Amino acid sequence: MASATKTAFDWVRTWIANPSLRRVAGTAFWLQADKVAQMAVGFVVGIWLARYLGPDQFGLWSYALAIAAIAGTMGRFGLDGLLTRTFSLGAAPRGATLGAAVLLRVFGTFGLCLMAAALFGYLDGDRTILILLVFLLPAAVVRAPESIEFLHIVDGRGRRILLARSGPLLLGAAIKIALILAEAPLAYFAAASLVEAAALAACFAVSLRGAGAGPLTLDWSVVRRLLVDALPLALSAAAVMIYMRIDTVMLGAMAPADEVGIYAVAVRLAEASYFVPLAIVQATTPSLVRAKQQGPDHYHLRLRQLLQALVLYSYAVGAVVFVIADPLVTLLFGEAYAEAGFVLALYIWSTVFVVLGSASSAYLINEGQTWVLPTRTAVGALINVALNLVLIPRYGAVG
């Protein structure tokens, strides 16, 4: 016991004494604060919205959000991790890299959103879903300047990220609360999401002032290089998002809307546990890039510390939520969503695999082995779709 305590104190002293690790800790703090703010506000507004809409309407809302999330994530071209690495290594002028990233996100997301609207308009034809998508899909396109976030992460300016996100977050929450109090129709909430996305883009553009990025420029050689490097990551990101959201989409297509609402409540609660480990991985990625340059021993030590912390967190959260799932759902969302308790008790264990997958993705990107990512995640997505086809008709949200 004494030895373990000494090791823990030594580990803490190492973090305090190392400027690089202190910088990581500072960035992680601001990213954590950002995630906490998003989770807290989104959680409260989400609960209020779910109670107001009821399982049926909330199911339609969640179905449309899942479609927009898949299209929006695929349109990001998997640039998130790649931008962190590119800025850390200084492989190209920052203004040119940012310009290329924003351009790729705008055109990629716009094209995929058009395809999603056409596809689901043809296959589903539900007028409510189409109206929601008219607002939610453009919101994904408008968020393109969000790529500026990764420059701030690399430079240790996490505070700017928090400030850029806080205003739009509070604005969107205030509008949605006002709509709930006014008993507004469902489509108005989608319009509120578009307003929030536009405000977010503007705030990130303002945050770029004084960041040392220089003016945004368009260098086609940088665009091509970023596109080539991002393609494996884009396929991987698409597979991950399909893996994470295809359940909701398939459930919406194969089951009543209230089943989607039940499932969405369970997923919302489970995904609240992701923010801590994902923020840690995001903040640690630049230090892993630098640790690799210092030698394999130092690099592997940092990786081992990261993985140990993530595994411990995931199992602890899974055990606690498994025990309290039923009363937690009833307390927060009411008796109308009571069936979501059992779904949550099962779904919470996905946290283990989500956070380990995120950490391994950061490792593979750092190693330049991005080709592994789309293969790995595509196999998982295909298995997920196949199991959904078998289990959803029989078990609904539980399947």
Residue pairs with C-beta under 8 A, 6 or more apart in sequence:
11 305
14 21
15 21
15 22
15 25
16 22
20 287
20 290
21 287
23 156
23 287
24 283
24 284
24 286
24 287
26 156
26 158
27 153
27 156
27 157
27 158
27 283
27 286
28 158
28 279
28 280
28 283
28 284
29 158
30 158
30 159
30 161
30 162
31 153
31 158
31 161
31 279
31 282
31 283
32 275
32 276
32 279
33 158
33 162
34 158
34 161
34 162
34 165
34 166
34 279
35 275
35 276
35 278
35 279
36 275
37 162
37 165
37 166
37 169
38 165
38 169
38 275
39 272
39 275
41 169
41 170
41 173
42 169
42 173
43 268
43 272
44 173
45 173
45 176
45 177
46 268
47 332
47 333
48 177
48 180
49 58
49 61
49 176
49 180
49 189
50 58
50 261
50 264
50 265
50 333
50 337
51 333
51 334
51 336
52 180
52 183
53 61
53 186
53 261
54 258
54 261
54 336
55 257
55 258
55 261
55 262
55 336
55 337
56 256
56 257
56 258
56 261
57 186
57 257
57 261
58 260
58 261
58 264
58 265
59 252
59 256
59 257
59 258
59 259
59 260
59 261
59 262
59 264
60 126
60 128
60 129
60 132
60 186
60 252
60 257
60 260
61 132
61 186
61 189
61 264
62 248
62 252
62 260
62 261
62 263
62 264
63 129
63 248
63 249
63 251
63 252
63 257
63 260
64 129
64 132
64 133
64 136
64 190
65 136
65 248
66 245
66 246
66 248
66 249
66 252
67 116
67 120
67 129
67 133
67 136
67 249
68 113
68 116
68 133
68 136
68 137
68 139
68 140
69 140
69 241
69 245
70 116
70 238
70 241
70 242
70 245
70 246
70 249
71 109
71 112
71 113
71 115
71 116
71 137
71 140
72 109
72 112
72 113
72 137
72 139
72 140
72 141
72 143
73 237
73 238
73 240
73 241
74 108
74 109
74 112
74 234
74 237
74 238
74 241
75 105
75 108
75 109
75 110
75 111
75 112
75 113
75 140
75 141
76 105
76 108
76 109
76 234
76 237
77 104
77 105
77 108
77 227
77 230
77 231
77 233
77 234
77 237
78 230
78 231
78 232
78 233
78 234
78 235
78 236
78 237
78 238
78 373
79 101
79 104
79 105
79 147
79 226
79 230
79 233
80 150
80 237
81 233
81 285
81 361
81 362
81 365
82 226
82 229
82 230
82 233
82 365
82 370
83 97
83 101
83 147
83 150
83 151
84 150
84 153
84 154
84 282
84 285
84 286
84 289
85 285
85 289
85 365
85 366
86 92
86 97
86 226
87 94
87 97
87 150
87 151
87 154
87 155
88 154
88 285
88 286
88 289
88 290
89 289
91 97
92 219
92 222
92 225
93 214
93 217
93 219
93 222
94 151
94 212
94 213
94 214
95 213
95 214
95 215
95 216
95 217
96 217
96 218
96 219
96 222
97 222
97 226
98 147
98 148
98 151
98 208
98 213
98 216
99 216
99 217
99 218
99 219
99 222
100 218
100 219
100 222
100 223
100 226
100 227
101 147
101 226
102 144
102 145
102 147
102 216
103 218
103 223
104 223
104 226
104 227
104 230
105 143
105 144
105 146
105 147
106 141
106 144
108 234
109 140
109 141
109 143
109 144
110 141
113 137
113 138
113 140
113 141
116 133
116 137
117 130
117 133
117 134
117 137
120 129
120 130
120 133
121 130
121 133
123 253
124 130
124 253
128 186
128 187
131 187
131 190
132 186
132 187
132 190
134 190
135 187
135 190
135 191
135 193
135 194
136 190
136 193
136 194
138 194
138 197
139 193
139 194
139 196
139 197
139 198
140 197
142 194
142 197
142 198
142 200
142 201
143 197
143 200
143 201
144 201
145 201
145 202
145 204
145 205
146 200
146 201
146 204
148 164
148 204
148 205
148 207
148 208
148 211
148 213
149 161
149 164
149 204
151 208
151 211
151 213
152 158
152 160
152 161
152 207
152 211
153 161
153 282
153 283
153 285
153 286
154 286
155 211
155 212
157 211
158 283
160 207
160 211
161 207
163 203
163 207
164 200
164 203
164 204
164 206
164 207
165 200
165 203
167 199
167 203
168 196
168 197
168 199
168 200
168 203
169 196
171 195
171 196
171 199
172 192
172 193
172 195
172 196
172 199
175 192
175 195
175 196
176 189
176 192
179 188
179 189
179 192
229 370
232 370
232 371
232 373
232 374
233 365
233 370
233 373
233 374
235 373
235 374
235 377
235 378
236 361
236 370
236 373
236 374
236 376
236 377
236 378
239 374
239 377
239 378
239 380
239 381
240 357
240 377
240 381
242 381
242 384
242 385
243 377
243 380
243 381
243 384
246 381
246 384
246 385
246 388
247 263
247 267
247 384
247 388
248 260
248 263
248 264
248 267
250 385
250 388
250 389
250 392
251 259
251 260
251 263
251 388
251 392
251 396
251 397
252 260
254 392
254 393
255 392
255 396
255 397
259 396
259 397
260 397
261 337
262 337
262 339
262 340
262 343
262 397
263 340
263 343
263 397
265 329
265 333
265 337
265 340
265 344
266 329
266 340
266 341
266 343
266 344
266 347
266 397
267 347
269 321
269 328
269 329
269 332
269 340
269 344
269 348
270 321
270 344
270 347
270 348
270 350
270 351
273 317
273 321
273 348
273 351
274 351
274 354
274 355
276 313
277 309
277 310
277 313
277 314
277 351
277 355
277 358
277 359
278 355
278 358
280 306
280 309
280 310
281 306
281 310
281 355
281 358
281 359
281 362
284 302
284 306
284 362
285 362
285 365
285 366
287 302
288 299
288 302
288 303
288 306
288 362
288 363
288 366
289 366
291 298
291 299
291 301
291 302
292 299
292 366
303 363
306 359
307 356
307 359
310 355
310 356
310 359
311 352
311 356
313 355
314 351
314 352
314 355
314 356
315 352
317 348
317 351
318 348
318 349
318 351
318 352
321 328
321 344
321 345
321 348
322 345
322 348
322 349
325 341
325 342
325 344
325 345
325 348
326 338
326 341
326 342
326 345
327 341
328 341
328 344
329 337
329 338
329 340
329 341
329 344
330 337
330 338
330 341
333 340
339 397
340 397
342 398
343 397
343 398
346 398
357 377
361 373
364 370
364 372
364 373
365 373
387 399
388 399
390 399
391 399
392 399
393 399
